[in-house]
């Protein structure tokens, strides 16, 4: 039998840290999450690399549960760079936090009966600068083409790999490796009066083509050579996949079942209850999440580092399956934990770390432009903020290129706007959706990167005022 002191000496690997923390626990229940993260990045400005780097880090989260006469309390403590010698202090701090807390409203029995993940005892996966092995030379070639074409490229590429190890006092031993890559590329005219943006989400940078992105941005800078001033108003507008993603991600984040059932959100039904089952769009659109979606794979079980309206630490380890939030235009599910599902009578439907909108007609954005008599083509949205939760009215800005389309062709760049729109209302007014494709949400890319969306045509998008932004 391994002694406790021997365990302390060897508790340096993630799974050892988890086992050691569970062994140290004196609480009635315990959940331990060890997140091992490695990152690699490149940054560039003015057609030249400026910085690059690689980092490593560990975060340990201990969740202690304590039974009391009035119910179960929970305490959560997360710390970075925890060593074996510091481990007991983290465990004791979580237990103290639980004892100092009142009963947890979301208390449920800890999850059990989930088979152990393959590779739970294996070392964490790691990224390195090698992830840019093919991308970096291609980026250098793009710099040369941009320089020759009289434009400047700015941007960054970031790749992270997080290995999460989850262990519980009920016997769960689960692991997930999550790669996340993002590329953001800006092209500017030398006088900085014209700017265009493109972004990509990737797992490993093998599917990112800098030459194609530079060509796309060169085209947009060319469109911007003609400037057209337009007033605020409602315009037929083509929203590209990145803009659709930013709007629908916020909609997903705002779809907690309990909030809806208590009458606080756009998904609340007049007179009580929720709008589940109600038609939101006349288009046959399906909004869904699936941890096994090819190219957008995410954790297949709940990893909750804290409790909130749409997450519960008691649900850690709960298996996740494909979920339709909207099915053929009708609201199908709202975000629930086991606790909020019990309160609302809705099925358990935890958050999943990707979002896909299907049901369009398969046309590319270029084909949708060609079918536009007169309208606006956006690049992306920026600085999105909520105005009214009851309608999910959002405001924000357009950025890096708004273009006027006439008779199927882009004829110039127009000024930027502030918009006021609700994504739920937009789904009801959209008259066409194109081909679903992987996209990078620009506004939320620090928190949510795995998305696939079509472009949407909205006949009367509300550009509420003119913006002076570039």
C-alpha positions as semicolon CSV with decimal commas, in nm:
position;residue;x (nm);y (nm);z (nm)
1;X;0,000;0,000;0,000
2;X;0,129;0,349;-0,090
3;X;0,174;0,567;0,215
4;X;0,042;0,921;0,234
5;X;0,397;1,063;0,243
6;X;0,494;0,859;-0,060
7;X;0,188;0,997;-0,237
8;X;0,297;1,352;-0,155
9;X;0,639;1,290;-0,307
10;X;0,492;1,158;-0,631
11;X;0,183;1,380;-0,665
12;X;0,323;1,587;-0,949
13;X;0,135;1,440;-1,244
14;X;-0,223;1,564;-1,301
15;X;-0,393;1,234;-1,221
16;X;-0,172;1,197;-0,913
17;X;-0,273;1,545;-0,799
18;X;-0,639;1,448;-0,837
19;X;-0,595;1,123;-0,645
20;X;-0,394;1,289;-0,372
21;X;-0,654;1,565;-0,324
22;X;-0,933;1,310;-0,301
23;X;-0,730;1,111;-0,050
24;X;-0,676;1,422;0,162
25;X;-1,042;1,520;0,161
26;X;-1,237;1,494;0,486
27;X;-1,560;1,631;0,337
28;X;-1,872;1,425;0,272
29;X;-1,815;1,467;-0,100
30;X;-1,530;1,594;-0,315
31;X;-1,473;1,688;-0,679
32;X;-1,125;1,769;-0,809
33;X;-1,045;1,920;-1,148
34;X;-0,685;1,956;-1,264
35;X;-0,649;2,165;-1,580
36;X;-0,309;2,147;-1,751
37;X;-0,276;2,417;-2,020
38;X;-0,006;2,485;-2,274
39;X;-0,020;2,769;-2,526
40;X;0,172;2,886;-2,832
41;X;0,127;3,217;-3,010
42;X;0,250;3,436;-3,292
43;X;0,191;3,810;-3,333
44;X;0,268;4,034;-3,629
45;X;0,237;4,395;-3,736
46;X;0,320;4,582;-4,056
47;X;0,392;4,258;-4,248
48;X;0,648;4,129;-3,996
49;X;0,645;3,896;-3,699
50;X;0,684;4,080;-3,371
51;X;0,657;3,824;-3,090
52;X;0,607;3,455;-3,031
53;X;0,600;3,244;-2,720
54;X;0,503;2,924;-2,543
55;X;0,357;2,895;-2,193
56;X;0,261;2,618;-1,952
57;X;0,029;2,632;-1,655
58;X;-0,180;2,430;-1,410
59;X;-0,502;2,522;-1,233
60;X;-0,647;2,307;-0,959
61;X;-1,011;2,332;-0,853
62;X;-1,134;2,152;-0,541
63;X;-1,507;2,134;-0,466
64;X;-1,600;2,012;-0,119
65;X;-1,955;1,921;-0,018
66;X;-2,068;1,899;0,344
67;X;-2,397;1,755;0,468
68;X;-2,589;1,955;0,728
69;X;-2,925;1,953;0,901
70;X;-3,063;2,203;0,651
71;X;-2,904;2,055;0,340
72;X;-2,578;2,015;0,151
73;X;-2,329;2,302;0,135
74;X;-2,050;2,338;-0,118
75;X;-1,719;2,521;-0,120
76;X;-1,504;2,586;-0,424
77;X;-1,138;2,688;-0,430
78;X;-0,931;2,730;-0,748
79;X;-0,559;2,804;-0,749
80;X;-0,283;2,812;-1,006
81;X;0,056;2,643;-0,999
82;X;-0,029;2,424;-0,700
83;X;0,257;2,202;-0,584
84;X;0,227;1,877;-0,392
85;X;0,322;2,057;-0,071
86;X;0,043;2,313;-0,119
87;X;-0,225;2,061;-0,205
88;X;-0,355;1,996;0,146
89;X;-0,403;2,369;0,201
90;X;-0,628;2,392;-0,106
91;X;-0,837;2,096;0,007
92;X;-0,877;2,238;0,357
93;X;-0,970;2,579;0,216
94;X;-1,249;2,423;0,008
95;X;-1,378;2,237;0,312
96;X;-1,373;2,555;0,520
97;X;-1,560;2,741;0,247
98;X;-1,826;2,470;0,243
99;X;-1,872;2,479;0,621
100;X;-1,902;2,857;0,613
101;X;-2,169;2,847;0,345
102;X;-2,538;2,791;0,375
103;X;-2,708;2,500;0,200
104;X;-2,642;2,504;-0,175
105;X;-2,963;2,562;-0,366
106;X;-2,839;2,347;-0,656
107;X;-2,735;2,053;-0,436
108;X;-2,770;1,713;-0,600
109;X;-2,603;1,376;-0,540
110;X;-2,260;1,375;-0,704
111;X;-2,259;1,197;-1,038
112;X;-2,154;0,833;-1,037
113;X;-2,143;0,533;-1,267
114;X;-1,958;0,695;-1,560
115;X;-1,684;0,469;-1,701
116;X;-1,324;0,586;-1,661
117;X;-1,181;0,778;-1,956
118;X;-0,905;0,609;-2,155
119;X;-0,571;0,768;-2,078
120;X;-0,671;0,910;-1,741
121;X;-0,329;0,821;-1,599
122;X;-0,137;0,938;-1,905
123;X;0,059;1,269;-1,917
124;X;-0,123;1,578;-2,040
125;X;-0,127;1,665;-2,408
126;X;0,084;1,969;-2,496
127;X;0,107;2,216;-2,779
128;X;0,426;2,388;-2,894
129;X;0,553;2,622;-3,163
130;X;0,552;2,316;-3,393
131;X;0,178;2,368;-3,437
132;X;0,271;2,660;-3,664
133;X;0,517;2,451;-3,867
134;X;0,330;2,489;-4,198
135;X;0,133;2,801;-4,112
136;X;0,428;3,030;-4,030
137;X;0,609;2,997;-4,368
138;X;0,277;3,048;-4,551
139;X;0,217;3,358;-4,339
140;X;0,560;3,490;-4,440
141;X;0,464;3,449;-4,805
142;X;0,140;3,637;-4,737
143;X;0,345;3,921;-4,588
144;X;0,545;3,946;-4,911
145;X;0,232;3,953;-5,128
146;X;0,069;4,214;-4,904
147;X;0,379;4,433;-4,912
148;X;0,388;4,413;-5,291
149;X;0,017;4,495;-5,304
150;X;0,045;4,804;-5,086
151;X;-0,131;4,674;-4,776
152;X;-0,020;4,598;-4,423
153;X;-0,111;4,285;-4,228
154;X;-0,161;4,282;-3,851
155;X;-0,283;4,006;-3,627
156;X;-0,214;3,705;-3,412
157;X;-0,242;3,329;-3,403
158;X;-0,305;3,150;-3,075
159;X;-0,317;2,781;-2,995
160;X;-0,390;2,620;-2,661
161;X;-0,424;2,263;-2,544
162;X;-0,599;2,199;-2,214
163;X;-0,599;1,853;-2,058
164;X;-0,868;1,840;-1,790
165;X;-0,860;1,562;-1,530
166;X;-1,177;1,517;-1,325
167;X;-1,198;1,292;-1,020
168;X;-1,474;1,258;-0,762
169;X;-1,532;1,082;-0,432
170;X;-1,804;0,881;-0,610
171;X;-1,541;0,714;-0,828
172;X;-1,541;0,919;-1,148
173;X;-1,208;0,941;-1,328
174;X;-1,256;1,140;-1,648
175;X;-1,024;1,323;-1,885
176;X;-1,065;1,550;-2,187
177;X;-0,802;1,709;-2,411
178;X;-0,925;2,031;-2,576
179;X;-0,726;2,196;-2,855
180;X;-0,832;2,552;-2,942
181;X;-0,682;2,761;-3,218
182;X;-0,774;3,110;-3,336
183;X;-0,640;3,334;-3,610
184;X;-0,730;3,701;-3,647
185;X;-0,594;3,893;-3,944
186;X;-0,635;4,263;-4,024
187;X;-0,533;4,425;-4,350
188;X;-0,494;4,803;-4,357
189;X;-0,417;5,058;-4,623
190;X;-0,087;5,243;-4,561
191;X;-0,277;5,559;-4,460
192;X;-0,490;5,348;-4,217
193;X;-0,817;5,483;-4,359
194;X;-0,926;5,141;-4,482
195;X;-0,934;4,821;-4,275
196;X;-1,060;4,469;-4,332
197;X;-1,075;4,171;-4,094
198;X;-1,089;3,795;-4,125
199;X;-1,079;3,529;-3,856
200;X;-1,063;3,153;-3,838
201;X;-1,117;2,889;-3,572
202;X;-0,906;2,576;-3,594
203;X;-0,794;2,275;-3,393
204;X;-0,438;2,254;-3,530
205;X;-0,378;2,524;-3,799
206;X;-0,348;2,265;-4,079
207;X;-0,674;2,394;-4,228
208;X;-0,582;2,765;-4,226
209;X;-0,462;2,921;-4,553
210;X;-0,297;3,264;-4,505
211;X;-0,282;3,320;-4,883
212;X;-0,658;3,278;-4,919
213;X;-0,723;3,507;-4,624
214;X;-0,491;3,775;-4,763
215;X;-0,666;3,754;-5,101
216;X;-1,003;3,795;-4,930
217;X;-0,881;4,100;-4,741
218;X;-0,725;4,251;-5,054
219;X;-1,063;4,230;-5,226
220;X;-1,233;4,404;-4,936
221;X;-0,975;4,682;-4,924
222;X;-1,037;4,729;-5,296
223;X;-1,411;4,765;-5,232
224;X;-1,332;5,032;-4,973
225;X;-1,157;5,259;-5,228
226;X;-1,502;5,404;-5,299
227;X;-1,666;5,557;-4,993
228;X;-2,042;5,607;-4,965
229;X;-2,214;5,781;-4,675
230;X;-2,550;5,639;-4,565
231;X;-2,784;5,755;-4,289
232;X;-2,911;5,540;-4,005
233;X;-3,216;5,330;-4,085
234;X;-3,338;4,981;-4,160
235;X;-3,156;4,806;-4,442
236;X;-3,167;4,469;-4,609
237;X;-2,852;4,318;-4,464
238;X;-2,639;4,012;-4,519
239;X;-2,494;3,893;-4,188
240;X;-2,187;3,672;-4,246
241;X;-2,135;3,357;-4,035
242;X;-1,910;3,532;-3,780
243;X;-2,177;3,793;-3,704
244;X;-2,452;3,529;-3,683
245;X;-2,234;3,331;-3,440
246;X;-2,180;3,630;-3,211
247;X;-2,554;3,695;-3,191
248;X;-2,662;3,334;-3,140
249;X;-2,391;3,260;-2,882
250;X;-2,529;3,543;-2,673
251;X;-2,877;3,401;-2,726
252;X;-2,757;3,062;-2,600
253;X;-2,592;3,221;-2,296
254;X;-2,925;3,393;-2,223
255;X;-3,138;3,078;-2,242
256;X;-3,123;2,949;-1,883
257;X;-3,447;2,762;-1,817
258;X;-3,494;2,887;-1,463
259;X;-3,468;3,251;-1,565
260;X;-3,723;3,188;-1,839
261;X;-3,962;3,002;-1,610
262;X;-3,945;3,287;-1,359
263;X;-4,045;3,542;-1,623
264;X;-3,713;3,722;-1,663
265;X;-3,609;3,655;-2,025
266;X;-3,714;3,658;-2,386
267;X;-3,788;3,285;-2,347
268;X;-4,051;3,348;-2,077
269;X;-4,410;3,274;-2,179
270;X;-4,675;3,535;-2,113
271;X;-4,881;3,419;-1,818
272;X;-4,612;3,180;-1,692
273;X;-4,386;2,901;-1,808
274;X;-4,145;2,902;-2,101
275;X;-4,169;2,930;-2,477
276;X;-4,036;2,579;-2,540
277;X;-4,226;2,442;-2,841
278;X;-4,299;2,788;-2,982
279;X;-4,202;2,872;-3,338
280;X;-3,916;3,123;-3,350
281;X;-3,841;3,117;-3,723
282;X;-4,033;3,036;-4,039
283;X;-3,708;2,910;-4,190
284;X;-3,633;2,541;-4,114
285;X;-3,337;2,631;-3,894
286;X;-3,195;2,398;-3,631
287;X;-2,965;2,539;-3,364
288;X;-2,773;2,262;-3,191
289;X;-2,469;2,158;-2,993
290;X;-2,289;1,824;-3,010
291;X;-1,967;1,734;-2,824
292;X;-1,882;1,495;-3,110
293;X;-1,937;1,740;-3,397
294;X;-1,651;1,679;-3,647
295;X;-1,397;1,960;-3,630
296;X;-1,576;2,122;-3,336
297;X;-1,529;1,847;-3,076
298;X;-1,567;1,956;-2,715
299;X;-1,582;1,799;-2,368
300;X;-1,829;1,506;-2,362
301;X;-1,907;1,557;-1,994
302;X;-1,983;1,851;-1,765
303;X;-1,676;2,041;-1,643
304;X;-1,814;2,302;-1,401
305;X;-1,565;2,505;-1,199
306;X;-1,844;2,710;-1,038
307;X;-2,222;2,708;-1,006
308;X;-2,449;2,958;-1,180
309;X;-2,781;2,989;-1,359
310;X;-2,672;2,745;-1,630
311;X;-2,411;2,531;-1,451
312;X;-2,377;2,335;-1,128
313;X;-2,065;2,195;-0,963
314;X;-2,278;1,900;-0,850
315;X;-2,322;1,800;-1,217
316;X;-1,950;1,749;-1,280
317;X;-1,894;1,439;-1,488
318;X;-2,252;1,422;-1,621
319;X;-2,234;1,287;-1,978
320;X;-2,326;1,531;-2,256
321;X;-2,509;1,434;-2,573
322;X;-2,619;1,613;-2,890
323;X;-2,887;1,870;-2,806
324;X;-3,113;2,075;-3,033
325;X;-3,188;2,416;-2,886
326;X;-3,409;2,505;-3,182
327;X;-3,551;2,236;-3,409
328;X;-3,687;2,322;-3,754
329;X;-3,750;2,676;-3,634
330;X;-3,914;2,586;-3,301
331;X;-3,760;2,635;-2,955
332;X;-3,673;2,285;-2,837
333;X;-3,458;2,312;-2,522
334;X;-3,335;2,565;-2,269
335;X;-3,018;2,536;-2,062
336;X;-3,077;2,330;-1,749
337;X;-2,878;2,173;-1,470
338;X;-3,025;1,873;-1,287
339;X;-3,149;2,120;-1,025
340;X;-3,313;2,368;-1,264
341;X;-3,459;2,083;-1,469
342;X;-3,636;1,968;-1,155
343;X;-3,763;2,319;-1,085
344;X;-3,895;2,380;-1,437
345;X;-4,007;2,033;-1,540
346;X;-3,784;2,052;-1,848
347;X;-3,533;1,787;-1,957
348;X;-3,175;1,805;-1,832
349;X;-2,980;1,996;-2,098
350;X;-2,642;2,126;-1,978
351;X;-2,431;2,369;-2,178
352;X;-2,203;2,222;-2,447
353;X;-1,899;2,408;-2,578
354;X;-1,997;2,444;-2,944
355;X;-2,288;2,580;-3,146
356;X;-2,411;2,495;-3,495
357;X;-2,694;2,643;-3,703
358;X;-2,821;2,420;-3,984
359;X;-3,108;2,442;-4,229
360;X;-2,993;2,696;-4,488
361;X;-3,018;2,661;-4,864
362;X;-2,648;2,581;-4,917
363;X;-2,554;2,901;-5,098
364;X;-2,222;3,067;-5,031
365;X;-2,205;3,426;-4,909
366;X;-2,083;3,531;-5,257
367;X;-2,391;3,368;-5,411
368;X;-2,617;3,548;-5,164
369;X;-2,447;3,878;-5,257
370;X;-2,508;3,804;-5,625
371;X;-2,880;3,761;-5,549
372;X;-2,907;4,097;-5,368
373;X;-3,070;4,389;-5,549
374;X;-2,971;4,644;-5,288
375;X;-2,846;4,592;-4,936
376;X;-2,559;4,595;-4,691
377;X;-2,289;4,332;-4,646
378;X;-2,131;4,328;-4,300
379;X;-1,788;4,202;-4,200
380;X;-1,836;4,157;-3,826
381;X;-1,995;4,294;-3,510
382;X;-1,818;4,450;-3,213
383;X;-1,881;4,569;-2,857
384;X;-2,208;4,381;-2,820
385;X;-2,401;4,467;-2,504
386;X;-2,744;4,373;-2,371
387;X;-3,008;4,647;-2,355
388;X;-3,323;4,459;-2,250
389;X;-3,323;4,096;-2,124
390;X;-3,702;4,071;-2,167
391;X;-3,661;4,093;-2,545
392;X;-3,288;4,012;-2,561
393;X;-3,236;4,345;-2,735
394;X;-2,865;4,388;-2,804
395;X;-2,667;4,687;-2,919
396;X;-2,324;4,699;-3,075
397;X;-2,114;4,831;-3,361
398;X;-2,018;4,720;-3,708
399;X;-1,645;4,710;-3,774
400;X;-1,379;4,663;-4,042
401;X;-1,600;4,706;-4,342
402;X;-1,968;4,759;-4,422
403;X;-2,029;4,737;-4,796
404;X;-2,311;4,847;-5,023
405;X;-2,442;4,585;-5,266
406;X;-2,634;4,694;-5,576
407;X;-2,759;4,462;-5,851
408;X;-2,557;4,171;-5,717
409;X;-2,223;4,353;-5,690
410;X;-2,038;4,533;-5,412
411;X;-2,010;4,896;-5,522
412;X;-1,827;5,051;-5,226
413;X;-1,779;5,080;-4,853
414;X;-2,024;5,271;-4,636
415;X;-1,984;5,419;-4,290
416;X;-2,011;5,206;-3,978
417;X;-2,325;5,189;-3,768
418;X;-2,453;5,120;-3,421
419;X;-2,721;4,851;-3,435
420;X;-3,009;4,758;-3,205
421;X;-3,143;4,407;-3,262
422;X;-3,258;4,096;-3,081
423;X;-3,121;3,766;-3,217
424;X;-3,453;3,599;-3,136
425;X;-3,638;3,865;-3,335
426;X;-3,385;3,837;-3,619
427;X;-3,449;3,464;-3,649
428;X;-3,817;3,541;-3,692
429;X;-3,752;3,802;-3,962
430;X;-3,471;3,629;-4,156
431;X;-3,581;3,543;-4,510
432;X;-3,283;3,330;-4,617
433;X;-2,993;3,134;-4,473
434;X;-2,692;3,012;-4,667
435;X;-2,435;2,738;-4,626
436;X;-2,327;2,640;-4,276
437;X;-1,951;2,672;-4,232
438;X;-1,702;2,686;-3,946
439;X;-1,649;3,040;-3,826
440;X;-1,475;3,242;-3,557
441;X;-1,707;3,461;-3,347
442;X;-1,512;3,787;-3,329
443;X;-1,671;3,941;-3,020
444;X;-1,670;3,625;-2,807
445;X;-1,352;3,458;-2,932
446;X;-1,187;3,480;-2,590
447;X;-1,461;3,255;-2,447
448;X;-1,631;3,066;-2,731
449;X;-1,461;2,958;-3,054
450;X;-1,632;2,641;-3,175
451;X;-1,914;2,752;-3,404
452;X;-2,055;2,676;-3,749
453;X;-2,310;2,914;-3,897
454;X;-2,467;3,017;-4,228
455;X;-2,498;3,374;-4,351
456;X;-2,844;3,522;-4,288
457;X;-3,043;3,766;-4,499
458;X;-3,250;4,008;-4,290
459;X;-3,479;4,247;-4,484
460;X;-3,483;4,526;-4,224
461;X;-3,178;4,516;-3,997
462;X;-3,191;4,814;-3,761
463;X;-2,889;5,042;-3,803
464;X;-2,993;5,279;-3,526
465;X;-2,722;5,543;-3,565
466;X;-2,405;5,620;-3,759
467;X;-2,072;5,526;-3,597
468;X;-1,739;5,693;-3,664
469;X;-1,541;5,372;-3,604
470;X;-1,316;5,221;-3,872
